[in-house]
Amino acid sequence: FVSETVAALCLSAGYRAAGDRIWQGLTLLFALVPCVLVQLSLVFIHRDVSRDRPLVLLLHLLQLG
């Protein structure tokens, strides 16, 4: 996951150097949105672990996979 994000950021830097702002923006969008979604999922997982709800925890883990 980290290497995919780094590759997307390097590609975005390449688009910026080439002056292609649309592709740079789309690349950043598709690189950063999954990072935010994973962080939100981890927040929900932490909340479900503290409440001891194994079914919901399993659903969150399957969603991350």
MITI-981262 format. One record per atom (N, C-alpha, C, CB): residue number from 1; residue in one letter; chain; atom name; x, y, z. Coordinates in Angstrom, 1 decimal, padded with zeros to 4 digits. Glycine has a CB too. Layout:
# residues N
SITE  seq  type  mol  atom       x       y       z
SITE  NUM     a    A    CA       X       Y       Z
...
//
This chain:
# residues 65
SITE  seq  type  mol  atom       x       y       z
SITE    1     f    A     N   000.8  -001.2   000.0
SITE    1     f    A    CA   000.0   000.0   000.0
SITE    1     f    A     C   000.9   001.3   000.0
SITE    1     f    A    CB  -000.9   000.0   001.2
SITE    2     v    A     N   001.9   001.2   000.8
SITE    2     v    A    CA   002.8   002.4   000.9
SITE    2     v    A     C   003.6   002.6  -000.4
SITE    2     v    A    CB   003.8   002.2   002.0
SITE    3     s    A     N   004.0   001.5  -001.0
SITE    3     s    A    CA   004.7   001.6  -002.3
SITE    3     s    A     C   003.8   002.1  -003.4
SITE    3     s    A    CB   005.4   000.3  -002.7
SITE    4     e    A     N   002.6   001.7  -003.4
SITE    4     e    A    CA   001.6   002.2  -004.4
SITE    4     e    A     C   001.4   003.7  -004.2
SITE    4     e    A    CB   000.3   001.4  -004.3
SITE    5     t    A     N   001.3   004.2  -003.0
SITE    5     t    A    CA   001.1   005.6  -002.7
SITE    5     t    A     C   002.4   006.4  -003.2
SITE    5     t    A    CB   000.8   005.8  -001.3
SITE    6     v    A     N   003.5   005.9  -002.9
SITE    6     v    A    CA   004.8   006.5  -003.3
SITE    6     v    A     C   004.9   006.6  -004.8
SITE    6     v    A    CB   006.0   005.8  -002.7
SITE    7     a    A     N   004.5   005.5  -005.4
SITE    7     a    A    CA   004.6   005.5  -006.9
SITE    7     a    A     C   003.6   006.5  -007.5
SITE    7     a    A    CB   004.3   004.1  -007.4
SITE    8     a    A     N   002.4   006.6  -006.9
SITE    8     a    A    CA   001.4   007.6  -007.4
SITE    8     a    A     C   001.9   009.0  -007.2
SITE    8     a    A    CB   000.1   007.4  -006.7
SITE    9     l    A     N   002.6   009.3  -006.1
SITE    9     l    A    CA   003.1   010.6  -005.8
SITE    9     l    A     C   004.3   010.9  -006.8
SITE    9     l    A    CB   003.6   010.7  -004.4
SITE   10     c    A     N   005.1   010.0  -007.1
SITE   10     c    A    CA   006.2   010.2  -008.0
SITE   10     c    A     C   005.6   010.4  -009.4
SITE   10     c    A    CB   007.1   009.0  -008.1
SITE   11     l    A     N   004.6   009.7  -009.8
SITE   11     l    A    CA   003.9   009.9  -011.1
SITE   11     l    A     C   003.3   011.3  -011.1
SITE   11     l    A    CB   002.8   008.8  -011.3
SITE   12     s    A     N   002.7   011.7  -010.0
SITE   12     s    A    CA   002.1   013.1  -010.0
SITE   12     s    A     C   003.2   014.1  -010.1
SITE   12     s    A    CB   001.4   013.3  -008.6
SITE   13     a    A     N   004.3   013.9  -009.5
SITE   13     a    A    CA   005.4   014.9  -009.7
SITE   13     a    A     C   005.9   014.9  -011.1
SITE   13     a    A    CB   006.6   014.5  -008.8
SITE   14     g    A     N   005.9   013.8  -011.8
SITE   14     g    A    CA   006.2   013.7  -013.2
SITE   14     g    A     C   005.2   014.5  -014.1
SITE   14     g    A    CB   006.3   012.3  -013.7
SITE   15     y    A     N   004.0   014.4  -013.8
SITE   15     y    A    CA   002.9   015.1  -014.5
SITE   15     y    A     C   003.1   016.6  -014.2
SITE   15     y    A    CB   001.5   014.7  -014.1
SITE   16     r    A     N   003.5   017.0  -013.0
SITE   16     r    A    CA   003.7   018.4  -012.7
SITE   16     r    A     C   004.8   019.0  -013.5
SITE   16     r    A    CB   003.9   018.6  -011.2
SITE   17     a    A     N   005.9   018.2  -013.6
SITE   17     a    A    CA   007.1   018.7  -014.3
SITE   17     a    A     C   006.8   018.8  -015.8
SITE   17     a    A    CB   008.2   017.7  -014.1
SITE   18     a    A     N   005.8   018.0  -016.3
SITE   18     a    A    CA   005.5   018.0  -017.7
SITE   18     a    A     C   004.4   019.1  -018.0
SITE   18     a    A    CB   004.9   016.7  -018.2
SITE   19     g    A     N   003.9   019.7  -016.9
SITE   19     g    A    CA   002.9   020.7  -017.0
SITE   19     g    A     C   001.5   020.2  -017.3
SITE   19     g    A    CB   003.2   021.6  -018.1
SITE   20     d    A     N   001.2   019.0  -017.0
SITE   20     d    A    CA  -000.1   018.4  -017.2
SITE   20     d    A     C  -000.9   018.4  -015.9
SITE   20     d    A    CB   000.0   017.0  -017.8
SITE   21     r    A     N  -001.6   019.5  -015.6
SITE   21     r    A    CA  -002.3   019.7  -014.3
SITE   21     r    A     C  -003.5   018.8  -014.1
SITE   21     r    A    CB  -002.7   021.1  -014.2
SITE   22     i    A     N  -004.2   018.4  -015.1
SITE   22     i    A    CA  -005.4   017.6  -015.0
SITE   22     i    A     C  -005.0   016.2  -014.5
SITE   22     i    A    CB  -006.2   017.5  -016.3
SITE   23     w    A     N  -004.0   015.6  -015.2
SITE   23     w    A    CA  -003.6   014.3  -014.8
SITE   23     w    A     C  -002.9   014.3  -013.4
SITE   23     w    A    CB  -002.6   013.7  -015.8
SITE   24     q    A     N  -002.2   015.4  -013.1
SITE   24     q    A    CA  -001.6   015.5  -011.8
SITE   24     q    A     C  -002.7   015.5  -010.7
SITE   24     q    A    CB  -000.7   016.8  -011.7
SITE   25     g    A     N  -003.7   016.3  -010.9
SITE   25     g    A    CA  -004.8   016.3  -009.9
SITE   25     g    A     C  -005.6   015.0  -009.8
SITE   25     g    A    CB  -005.8   017.4  -010.3
SITE   26     l    A     N  -005.8   014.3  -010.9
SITE   26     l    A    CA  -006.5   013.0  -010.8
SITE   26     l    A     C  -005.6   012.0  -010.1
SITE   26     l    A    CB  -006.8   012.5  -012.2
SITE   27     t    A     N  -004.3   012.0  -010.4
SITE   27     t    A    CA  -003.4   011.1  -009.7
SITE   27     t    A     C  -003.4   011.3  -008.2
SITE   27     t    A    CB  -002.0   011.2  -010.3
SITE   28     l    A     N  -003.3   012.6  -007.8
SITE   28     l    A    CA  -003.3   012.9  -006.4
SITE   28     l    A     C  -004.7   012.5  -005.8
SITE   28     l    A    CB  -003.1   014.4  -006.2
SITE   29     l    A     N  -005.7   012.7  -006.5
SITE   29     l    A    CA  -007.1   012.3  -006.0
SITE   29     l    A     C  -007.1   010.8  -005.7
SITE   29     l    A    CB  -008.2   012.8  -006.9
SITE   30     f    A     N  -006.7   010.1  -006.7
SITE   30     f    A    CA  -006.8   008.6  -006.6
SITE   30     f    A     C  -005.7   008.0  -005.7
SITE   30     f    A    CB  -006.7   008.0  -007.9
SITE   31     a    A     N  -004.7   008.8  -005.3
SITE   31     a    A    CA  -003.7   008.4  -004.3
SITE   31     a    A     C  -004.1   008.7  -002.9
SITE   31     a    A    CB  -002.4   009.0  -004.6
SITE   32     l    A     N  -004.8   009.9  -002.7
SITE   32     l    A    CA  -005.1   010.3  -001.3
SITE   32     l    A     C  -006.4   009.9  -000.8
SITE   32     l    A    CB  -005.0   011.8  -001.3
SITE   33     v    A     N  -007.4   009.7  -001.7
SITE   33     v    A    CA  -008.7   009.2  -001.2
SITE   33     v    A     C  -008.6   007.9  -000.5
SITE   33     v    A    CB  -009.7   009.2  -002.4
SITE   34     p    A     N  -007.9   006.9  -001.1
SITE   34     p    A    CA  -007.8   005.6  -000.4
SITE   34     p    A     C  -007.1   005.7   000.9
SITE   34     p    A    CB  -007.1   004.6  -001.3
SITE   35     c    A     N  -006.1   006.6   001.0
SITE   35     c    A    CA  -005.4   006.8   002.3
SITE   35     c    A     C  -006.4   007.3   003.4
SITE   35     c    A    CB  -004.3   007.8   002.2
SITE   36     v    A     N  -007.3   008.2   003.0
SITE   36     v    A    CA  -008.3   008.7   004.0
SITE   36     v    A     C  -009.3   007.6   004.3
SITE   36     v    A    CB  -009.0   009.9   003.4
SITE   37     l    A     N  -009.7   006.8   003.3
SITE   37     l    A    CA  -010.7   005.8   003.6
SITE   37     l    A     C  -010.1   004.7   004.5
SITE   37     l    A    CB  -011.2   005.1   002.3
SITE   38     v    A     N  -008.9   004.3   004.3
SITE   38     v    A    CA  -008.2   003.3   005.2
SITE   38     v    A     C  -008.1   003.9   006.6
SITE   38     v    A    CB  -006.8   003.0   004.7
SITE   39     q    A     N  -007.8   005.2   006.8
SITE   39     q    A    CA  -007.7   005.7   008.1
SITE   39     q    A     C  -009.1   005.7   008.8
SITE   39     q    A    CB  -007.2   007.1   008.1
SITE   40     l    A     N  -010.1   006.1   008.1
SITE   40     l    A    CA  -011.5   006.0   008.7
SITE   40     l    A     C  -011.9   004.6   009.0
SITE   40     l    A    CB  -012.5   006.6   007.7
SITE   41     s    A     N  -011.5   003.6   008.2
SITE   41     s    A    CA  -011.8   002.2   008.6
SITE   41     s    A     C  -011.1   001.8   009.8
SITE   41     s    A    CB  -011.4   001.3   007.4
SITE   42     l    A     N  -009.8   002.3   010.0
SITE   42     l    A    CA  -009.1   001.9   011.2
SITE   42     l    A     C  -009.7   002.5   012.4
SITE   42     l    A    CB  -007.6   002.3   011.1
SITE   43     v    A     N  -010.3   003.7   012.3
SITE   43     v    A    CA  -010.9   004.4   013.4
SITE   43     v    A     C  -012.2   003.5   013.8
SITE   43     v    A    CB  -011.4   005.8   013.1
SITE   44     f    A     N  -012.9   003.1   012.8
SITE   44     f    A    CA  -014.1   002.3   013.2
SITE   44     f    A     C  -013.7   000.9   013.8
SITE   44     f    A    CB  -014.9   002.0   011.9
SITE   45     i    A     N  -012.6   000.3   013.3
SITE   45     i    A    CA  -012.1  -000.9   013.8
SITE   45     i    A     C  -011.7  -000.7   015.3
SITE   45     i    A    CB  -010.9  -001.5   013.0
SITE   46     h    A     N  -011.0   000.3   015.6
SITE   46     h    A    CA  -010.6   000.6   017.0
SITE   46     h    A     C  -011.8   000.8   017.9
SITE   46     h    A    CB  -009.7   001.8   017.1
SITE   47     r    A     N  -012.8   001.4   017.4
SITE   47     r    A    CA  -014.1   001.6   018.1
SITE   47     r    A     C  -014.8   000.3   018.4
SITE   47     r    A    CB  -015.0   002.6   017.4
SITE   48     d    A     N  -014.8  -000.5   017.4
SITE   48     d    A    CA  -015.5  -001.8   017.5
SITE   48     d    A     C  -014.7  -002.8   018.4
SITE   48     d    A    CB  -015.7  -002.5   016.2
SITE   49     v    A     N  -013.4  -002.7   018.4
SITE   49     v    A    CA  -012.6  -003.6   019.3
SITE   49     v    A     C  -012.9  -003.2   020.8
SITE   49     v    A    CB  -011.1  -003.5   019.0
SITE   50     s    A     N  -013.0  -001.9   021.0
SITE   50     s    A    CA  -013.3  -001.5   022.4
SITE   50     s    A     C  -014.7  -001.8   022.9
SITE   50     s    A    CB  -013.1   000.0   022.5
SITE   51     r    A     N  -015.6  -002.0   022.0
SITE   51     r    A    CA  -017.0  -002.4   022.4
SITE   51     r    A     C  -017.2  -003.9   022.4
SITE   51     r    A    CB  -018.0  -001.8   021.4
SITE   52     d    A     N  -016.2  -004.7   021.9
SITE   52     d    A    CA  -016.2  -006.1   021.9
SITE   52     d    A     C  -017.4  -006.6   021.0
SITE   52     d    A    CB  -016.4  -006.7   023.3
SITE   53     r    A     N  -017.4  -006.1   019.8
SITE   53     r    A    CA  -018.4  -006.6   018.8
SITE   53     r    A     C  -017.7  -007.3   017.7
SITE   53     r    A    CB  -019.2  -005.3   018.2
SITE   54     p    A     N  -017.6  -008.6   017.8
SITE   54     p    A    CA  -016.7  -009.4   016.9
SITE   54     p    A     C  -017.3  -009.4   015.5
SITE   54     p    A    CB  -016.6  -010.8   017.4
SITE   55     l    A     N  -018.6  -009.5   015.3
SITE   55     l    A    CA  -019.1  -009.5   013.9
SITE   55     l    A     C  -018.9  -008.3   013.1
SITE   55     l    A    CB  -020.7  -009.8   014.0
SITE   56     v    A     N  -019.1  -007.1   013.7
SITE   56     v    A    CA  -018.8  -005.8   013.1
SITE   56     v    A     C  -017.3  -005.7   012.8
SITE   56     v    A    CB  -019.3  -004.7   013.9
SITE   57     l    A     N  -016.5  -006.1   013.8
SITE   57     l    A    CA  -015.0  -006.1   013.6
SITE   57     l    A     C  -014.6  -007.0   012.4
SITE   57     l    A    CB  -014.3  -006.6   014.8
SITE   58     l    A     N  -015.2  -008.2   012.3
SITE   58     l    A    CA  -014.9  -009.0   011.1
SITE   58     l    A     C  -015.3  -008.4   009.8
SITE   58     l    A    CB  -015.6  -010.4   011.3
SITE   59     l    A     N  -016.5  -007.7   009.8
SITE   59     l    A    CA  -016.9  -007.0   008.6
SITE   59     l    A     C  -015.9  -005.9   008.2
SITE   59     l    A    CB  -018.3  -006.5   008.8
SITE   60     h    A     N  -015.4  -005.2   009.1
SITE   60     h    A    CA  -014.5  -004.1   008.8
SITE   60     h    A     C  -013.2  -004.7   008.3
SITE   60     h    A    CB  -014.2  -003.3   010.1
SITE   61     l    A     N  -012.7  -005.8   008.9
SITE   61     l    A    CA  -011.5  -006.4   008.4
SITE   61     l    A     C  -011.6  -007.0   007.0
SITE   61     l    A    CB  -011.1  -007.5   009.3
SITE   62     l    A     N  -012.8  -007.5   006.7
SITE   62     l    A    CA  -013.1  -008.0   005.3
SITE   62     l    A     C  -013.1  -006.9   004.4
SITE   62     l    A    CB  -014.4  -008.8   005.3
SITE   63     q    A     N  -013.6  -005.7   004.8
SITE   63     q    A    CA  -013.7  -004.6   003.9
SITE   63     q    A     C  -012.3  -004.1   003.6
SITE   63     q    A    CB  -014.6  -003.5   004.6
SITE   64     l    A     N  -011.4  -004.1   004.6
SITE   64     l    A    CA  -010.0  -003.6   004.3
SITE   64     l    A     C  -009.3  -004.6   003.3
SITE   64     l    A    CB  -009.3  -003.6   005.6
SITE   65     g    A     N  -009.7  -005.8   003.3
SITE   65     g    A    CA  -009.0  -006.8   002.5
SITE   65     g    A     C  -009.4  -006.6   001.0
SITE   65     g    A    CB  -009.3  -008.2   002.8
//
